[in-house]
């Protein structure tokens, strides 16, 4: 039982770290989305769309920026929700609270991996600003820390709740 309790502070630290990083991703992603809406592609009445028009156009970055920002925002929202749900598991730390925390964390992790794929593509294409580089770094780091968090919360899997 002592081994299971040793993972609780590690899981709590990773949960807090992931929550803070997802909030930063949401902040930068919100800025990028706001900038794209304010300064995006505007076409007047009577004009045709260009041949290579993309509805996910972002005035900063490259061709992968729009997809990266959209999926990073989705991963950030799900990640924050998974962190809030993970608080219950940290509180009880038993096998009964594990399934909801593990499933929410796993969904957040897979969406983070999807955003990480677009981050790598954006890095490969180049031409992006410092905020986007920061968000790329946070998504790549979150891909690892979210996986470590999932591994750490499984430490309570054999302990049953006693009433």
Backbone bond lengths (Angstrom), bond angles and torsions (degrees), N, CA, C in turn:
res aa  C-N    CA-C-N  psi(-1)  N-CA   C-N-CA  omega(-1)  CA-C   N-CA-C  phi
1 X - - - 1.436 - - 1.527 110.74 -
2 X 1.318 117.91 -30.21 1.460 120.86 179.74 1.529 110.53 -65.51
3 X 1.351 117.36 -32.94 1.454 119.98 178.64 1.516 111.29 -64.25
4 X 1.340 116.54 -38.53 1.459 120.24 179.70 1.524 110.91 -66.89
5 X 1.311 117.61 -38.04 1.462 121.23 -178.66 1.533 112.11 -72.42
6 X 1.331 117.45 -23.29 1.462 119.82 179.07 1.524 111.80 -70.22
7 X 1.317 117.31 -26.04 1.459 120.40 179.67 1.525 112.85 -81.42
8 X 1.316 117.51 -16.52 1.465 120.57 -176.38 1.529 112.37 -61.89
9 X 1.346 120.60 -47.34 1.470 118.48 177.96 1.534 112.90 -65.67
10 X 1.329 116.66 -32.98 1.464 120.25 177.61 1.521 109.62 -65.14
11 X 1.328 116.40 -46.10 1.461 120.53 178.80 1.520 110.90 -63.88
12 X 1.324 117.05 -39.52 1.461 120.17 178.11 1.521 112.31 -64.34
13 X 1.330 117.07 -41.03 1.457 121.02 177.82 1.527 111.09 -65.24
14 X 1.327 116.71 -44.77 1.466 120.33 178.19 1.520 111.32 -64.05
15 X 1.328 116.81 -38.04 1.463 120.91 177.96 1.529 110.26 -61.73
16 X 1.330 117.24 -46.85 1.461 121.39 178.92 1.530 111.19 -64.14
17 X 1.331 116.64 -43.69 1.462 121.18 179.11 1.527 110.92 -61.17
18 X 1.334 116.36 -47.07 1.462 120.08 179.93 1.521 111.20 -63.17
19 X 1.334 116.88 -41.75 1.461 120.33 178.72 1.528 110.34 -58.73
20 X 1.319 116.95 -48.52 1.468 120.70 -179.43 1.530 111.48 -62.66
21 X 1.328 116.71 -40.85 1.462 119.61 -179.12 1.524 111.48 -69.29
22 X 1.327 117.37 -38.50 1.467 119.67 176.73 1.532 110.69 -64.91
23 X 1.330 117.66 -36.21 1.466 120.38 177.47 1.533 110.21 -64.93
24 X 1.326 117.46 -40.11 1.470 120.58 177.06 1.529 110.37 -64.23
25 X 1.325 117.05 -42.41 1.467 120.91 177.30 1.527 109.98 -60.41
26 X 1.333 116.97 -42.41 1.461 119.86 178.23 1.529 111.39 -64.09
27 X 1.321 117.06 -38.44 1.464 119.75 178.76 1.516 112.47 -64.67
28 X 1.323 116.83 -47.76 1.463 120.19 -179.77 1.532 110.50 -69.09
29 X 1.325 116.58 -40.32 1.460 120.04 178.10 1.523 111.95 -64.61
30 X 1.321 116.60 -37.99 1.459 120.24 176.10 1.522 111.56 -63.91
31 X 1.341 116.14 -40.25 1.462 120.04 176.11 1.527 110.27 -60.88
32 X 1.337 116.83 -46.58 1.467 120.84 -178.10 1.526 111.00 -63.90
33 X 1.314 116.79 -40.62 1.464 120.00 179.37 1.530 110.48 -66.81
34 X 1.318 117.33 -42.08 1.464 121.33 178.20 1.524 110.70 -61.97
35 X 1.323 115.82 -42.73 1.469 119.87 179.40 1.532 110.82 -65.45
36 X 1.319 116.74 -38.42 1.465 119.88 179.22 1.524 110.83 -67.17
37 X 1.324 116.79 -37.14 1.469 119.53 178.98 1.526 110.42 -70.52
38 X 1.335 116.99 -42.12 1.465 120.68 -177.90 1.521 113.20 -72.87
39 X 1.335 117.76 -37.64 1.463 121.14 -173.67 1.522 112.74 -119.98
40 X 1.293 117.43 23.10 1.462 121.24 -177.34 1.512 112.65 -77.66
41 X 1.283 114.82 -166.10 1.457 122.59 -176.89 1.533 109.01 -75.71
42 X 1.338 116.15 122.16 1.464 121.37 179.29 1.521 107.49 -118.64
43 X 1.310 116.12 129.90 1.461 120.42 178.93 1.528 107.61 -122.08
44 X 1.298 115.75 134.82 1.459 121.01 -177.71 1.524 111.64 -84.08
45 X 1.326 114.74 173.46 1.468 121.14 178.89 1.527 109.61 -67.36
46 X 1.308 116.35 137.99 1.452 121.32 177.72 1.521 114.64 86.53
47 X 1.336 117.86 0.22 1.458 120.84 178.15 1.521 109.87 -102.84
48 X 1.313 116.57 148.07 1.459 121.76 176.84 1.518 109.93 -91.16
49 X 1.323 115.13 153.03 1.456 120.02 176.50 1.529 109.75 -70.60
50 X 1.316 118.02 143.48 1.469 120.27 175.95 1.532 110.76 -61.34
51 X 1.320 115.74 159.01 1.467 120.86 -176.56 1.520 112.10 -62.43
52 X 1.315 118.70 -35.83 1.466 122.32 -176.80 1.527 111.44 -106.99
53 X 1.317 116.30 39.19 1.467 120.74 -178.77 1.526 110.62 -72.34
54 X 1.308 115.53 135.23 1.461 121.17 176.78 1.520 108.33 -119.04
55 X 1.332 118.21 128.97 1.463 119.43 178.59 1.531 112.40 -69.94
56 X 1.322 116.75 -12.73 1.460 121.00 178.37 1.530 107.98 -106.08
57 X 1.321 115.69 55.07 1.463 121.49 -178.24 1.525 109.67 -87.77
58 X 1.324 116.02 131.64 1.461 121.95 175.32 1.517 107.58 -123.65
59 X 1.348 117.71 130.92 1.465 119.94 -176.24 1.525 113.72 -70.02
60 X 1.323 118.33 -13.82 1.461 120.85 177.00 1.527 107.54 -115.52
61 X 1.293 117.36 157.36 1.459 120.60 178.01 1.509 112.43 86.28
62 X 1.336 115.60 -147.19 1.458 120.61 -175.21 1.532 109.57 -133.71
63 X 1.323 117.30 -162.54 1.465 120.84 -175.40 1.520 113.33 -66.05
64 X 1.323 118.13 -24.74 1.471 121.10 -179.25 1.525 112.76 -88.03
65 X 1.326 117.92 -9.50 1.462 121.14 -173.59 1.522 112.37 -60.82
66 X 1.299 117.82 -45.04 1.460 120.85 -178.36 1.513 112.49 -59.54
67 X 1.317 116.08 -47.61 1.462 119.96 179.34 1.526 111.16 -65.75
68 X 1.330 116.22 -40.42 1.462 120.27 178.98 1.517 111.22 -61.89
69 X 1.315 117.57 -46.41 1.465 120.65 -177.94 1.526 110.85 -65.25
70 X 1.316 117.79 -43.19 1.467 120.67 -179.27 1.524 110.76 -62.40
71 X 1.324 117.67 -47.92 1.461 119.82 -178.57 1.523 112.32 -72.91
72 X 1.327 117.95 -29.42 1.462 120.21 174.81 1.525 110.56 -67.47
73 X 1.333 117.14 -38.52 1.463 120.08 176.55 1.528 111.39 -64.49
74 X 1.329 116.61 -43.00 1.470 119.92 178.06 1.522 110.09 -63.57
75 X 1.333 117.08 -45.45 1.465 120.37 178.55 1.523 110.87 -63.05
76 X 1.327 117.75 -36.59 1.455 120.86 179.08 1.519 112.80 -65.76
77 X 1.310 116.71 -43.61 1.473 120.17 179.21 1.522 110.75 -65.16
78 X 1.318 116.60 -45.14 1.468 119.75 179.00 1.528 110.39 -67.60
79 X 1.325 117.54 -35.52 1.460 121.09 177.98 1.518 112.77 -64.92
80 X 1.331 117.05 -41.49 1.462 120.21 176.95 1.523 110.02 -65.36
81 X 1.326 117.04 -41.77 1.466 120.24 177.87 1.530 110.97 -63.83
82 X 1.314 117.49 -38.74 1.471 121.08 178.16 1.522 110.69 -66.66
83 X 1.318 117.39 -36.00 1.466 120.58 177.92 1.526 110.57 -67.36
84 X 1.310 116.48 -40.15 1.473 119.46 177.57 1.524 110.00 -64.85
85 X 1.330 116.60 -41.37 1.464 119.81 177.49 1.527 111.55 -68.59
86 X 1.337 116.98 -30.43 1.460 121.03 178.49 1.521 113.28 -69.50
87 X 1.327 117.65 -21.46 1.465 120.41 176.99 1.524 111.67 -60.02
88 X 1.329 116.34 -37.27 1.467 120.35 178.54 1.525 110.74 -63.59
89 X 1.305 116.96 -40.95 1.464 119.98 179.88 1.529 110.81 -67.67
90 X 1.307 117.01 -40.28 1.466 120.08 177.80 1.533 109.81 -63.56
91 X 1.314 115.74 -36.60 1.468 119.93 179.96 1.524 112.38 -65.16
92 X 1.340 116.95 -48.42 1.469 120.29 -178.02 1.524 112.81 -87.95
93 X 1.338 117.09 -39.93 1.467 124.43 177.47 1.525 112.66 53.42
94 X 1.325 115.61 58.43 1.458 120.63 176.33 1.528 109.41 -146.23
95 X 1.329 114.88 177.46 1.463 120.22 -175.37 1.526 112.73 -69.59
96 X 1.316 118.01 -21.78 1.462 120.37 -179.18 1.525 112.64 -74.25
97 X 1.314 117.31 -29.42 1.463 119.77 -179.65 1.533 112.60 -94.78
98 X 1.322 116.88 -5.17 1.463 120.89 -176.44 1.532 114.36 -68.75
99 X 1.350 120.73 -44.42 1.471 118.39 -172.97 1.524 115.08 -57.74
100 X 1.318 117.72 -42.70 1.468 118.59 -178.91 1.528 111.12 -68.54
101 X 1.322 116.67 -40.96 1.467 119.51 179.72 1.524 110.68 -67.50
102 X 1.318 117.35 -42.03 1.463 120.56 -178.06 1.528 111.75 -68.94
103 X 1.324 117.59 -39.94 1.465 118.95 -179.55 1.521 111.40 -69.58
104 X 1.330 117.94 -41.39 1.463 120.24 177.88 1.531 110.48 -64.75
105 X 1.324 116.87 -41.58 1.468 120.52 179.33 1.532 110.79 -66.62
106 X 1.324 117.04 -36.55 1.471 120.25 179.42 1.521 111.54 -67.72
107 X 1.325 117.24 -40.48 1.466 120.34 177.27 1.528 109.93 -64.71
108 X 1.332 116.40 -43.36 1.467 119.77 177.89 1.526 110.91 -61.86
109 X 1.333 116.36 -39.13 1.461 120.14 -179.42 1.529 111.24 -66.26
110 X 1.332 117.84 -42.68 1.470 119.57 -179.42 1.523 110.95 -66.57
111 X 1.330 117.73 -37.98 1.465 119.25 176.21 1.532 110.99 -67.77
112 X 1.316 116.39 -34.30 1.466 120.31 176.44 1.524 110.46 -66.64
113 X 1.326 117.11 -38.02 1.472 120.40 176.39 1.527 110.93 -64.57
114 X 1.328 116.77 -38.25 1.462 120.23 177.08 1.531 110.30 -63.31
115 X 1.327 116.42 -45.70 1.469 120.23 177.22 1.532 110.45 -63.70
116 X 1.337 116.86 -35.10 1.461 120.13 178.80 1.535 110.51 -64.01
117 X 1.310 117.13 -36.66 1.462 119.87 176.79 1.520 111.87 -60.60
118 X 1.328 116.25 -43.25 1.463 119.62 176.29 1.526 111.32 -68.99
119 X 1.335 117.33 -31.28 1.471 120.35 176.52 1.527 109.93 -63.82
120 X 1.329 116.68 -43.12 1.474 119.28 178.69 1.525 110.92 -64.40
121 X 1.330 116.64 -38.16 1.467 119.57 177.74 1.518 110.60 -65.88
122 X 1.329 116.41 -39.79 1.457 120.08 178.14 1.526 111.04 -65.18
123 X 1.318 116.97 -39.44 1.468 121.12 176.54 1.526 109.88 -63.21
124 X 1.331 116.49 -41.30 1.459 121.66 -179.37 1.529 111.45 -63.54
125 X 1.337 117.30 -39.62 1.461 120.63 -178.62 1.526 112.80 -77.31
126 X 1.332 117.61 -24.73 1.466 121.10 177.79 1.517 113.03 76.63
127 X 1.355 115.65 -167.64 1.467 123.52 176.22 1.526 113.98 56.56
128 X 1.325 116.41 64.87 1.460 120.06 177.09 1.518 108.29 -140.34
129 X 1.346 115.58 161.03 1.463 118.84 -176.06 1.534 111.08 -90.29
130 X 1.336 115.33 178.72 1.466 120.88 -174.14 1.529 112.32 -65.82
131 X 1.323 117.96 -35.31 1.470 119.89 179.58 1.522 111.42 -65.41
132 X 1.316 116.37 -41.84 1.459 119.34 178.06 1.527 110.63 -66.71
133 X 1.334 117.11 -37.95 1.469 119.75 176.20 1.526 110.98 -62.34
134 X 1.325 116.15 -38.64 1.464 120.24 177.57 1.518 110.60 -64.41
135 X 1.324 117.17 -44.46 1.461 120.03 179.60 1.531 111.05 -65.29
136 X 1.315 117.55 -37.24 1.469 120.53 175.55 1.525 110.45 -60.30
137 X 1.325 116.11 -46.07 1.468 119.85 -179.52 1.526 111.15 -62.91
138 X 1.320 117.32 -41.84 1.462 120.16 179.48 1.526 111.37 -64.48
139 X 1.319 117.76 -41.03 1.473 120.52 179.15 1.524 110.37 -65.30
140 X 1.315 117.52 -41.52 1.471 120.44 179.90 1.525 110.55 -65.89
141 X 1.324 117.67 -42.48 1.463 120.83 177.63 1.524 110.73 -66.73
142 X 1.342 116.79 -39.75 1.472 120.11 178.33 1.528 112.10 -62.93
143 X 1.308 117.45 -30.35 1.468 119.81 177.55 1.517 111.03 -59.62
144 X 1.321 116.62 -36.83 1.464 120.45 179.01 1.524 111.79 -81.82
145 X 1.334 117.48 -46.77 1.466 119.03 -175.43 1.520 112.23 -67.73
146 X 1.328 117.28 -31.91 1.470 119.52 176.97 1.527 110.06 -67.43
147 X 1.321 117.52 -38.14 1.463 120.94 176.41 1.530 110.92 -64.83
148 X 1.334 117.37 -41.89 1.468 120.46 177.13 1.520 111.27 -64.01
149 X 1.335 117.02 -36.87 1.462 120.82 176.96 1.530 110.91 -63.95
150 X 1.324 116.80 -43.10 1.475 120.46 178.61 1.522 109.93 -61.03
151 X 1.326 117.09 -41.88 1.468 120.47 177.94 1.520 111.20 -65.40
152 X 1.329 117.33 -39.07 1.466 120.65 -177.50 1.523 112.44 -69.86
153 X 1.335 117.97 -37.17 1.465 118.47 -177.69 1.523 112.09 -72.98
154 X 1.320 117.06 -17.90 1.458 118.63 176.55 1.530 111.84 -74.84
155 X 1.317 117.71 -0.40 1.461 121.47 177.39 1.513 113.37 -67.59
156 X 1.310 117.97 -19.79 1.466 121.26 -179.34 1.521 111.97 -97.84
157 X 1.311 117.50 11.03 1.458 120.88 -172.06 1.522 114.07 -64.92
158 X 1.311 118.21 -26.07 1.475 118.94 -176.21 1.525 112.88 -97.08
159 X 1.309 117.92 -5.24 1.460 120.32 -177.84 1.531 109.69 -95.67
160 X 1.301 117.64 122.76 1.464 123.17 178.95 1.511 110.15 -92.79
161 X 1.314 116.13 150.52 1.453 122.21 178.49 1.531 108.91 -77.14
162 X 1.316 117.14 135.91 1.459 121.85 175.55 1.522 109.08 -107.57
163 X 1.314 115.14 134.34 1.467 119.49 -176.19 1.490 110.95 -101.02
